[in-house]
Amino acid sequence: MENKKIHEDIQRYLQFKLGKEKYAIPLLSVKEVIPPPSTTPLPNSPSYYIGIMNLRGQIISILDLRKKLSIISKQDEAEQAVIIIEIEGVGIGVVVDSIHRVLNISEQSVSEVPEVSSQVNAKYIEGVYQGENDLTILLDLVSVLNINNIKKIQNKAA
């Protein structure tokens, strides 16, 4: 019985890199990972909004997570990938520098976000996971992606 309790508080996250830092999002929200697609830009959309694409009949918005979080991307584009996620019934693709691995994270290994008043992106962070030799920032996807804004943009395109 004790062993079952240990497994219940472990969540799986997909770890990826943006610039020099490692980030992770809940694996349950990830639908698939694809190479960067060709997209159709939309006029008057935010700078981080790359455009839309057709993925097997579904219109997907593609965002550059690096621009959204003001992160300088690394130069090598060969490893770039797009993570297709679904939140509140909306399919969204986010461009990342590279995919690392799936992490099994227990609640006990996640720290609160340190209070830093100058850190603009703190509102997008769910917590910080301390691995064996590095830190991984756990992103709050709903805050980062501003789902209502994406829905408005997609509706204009439809």
Secondary structure, 3 states (H helix, E strand, C coil): CHHHHHHHCEEEEEEEEECCEEEEEEHHHEEEEECCCCCECCCCCCCCEEEEEEECCEEEEEEEHHHHCCCCCCCCCCCCEEEEEEECCEEEEEEECEEEEEEEEEHHHEECCCCCCCCHHHHHEEEEEECCCCEEEEECHHHHHCHHHHHHHHHHHC
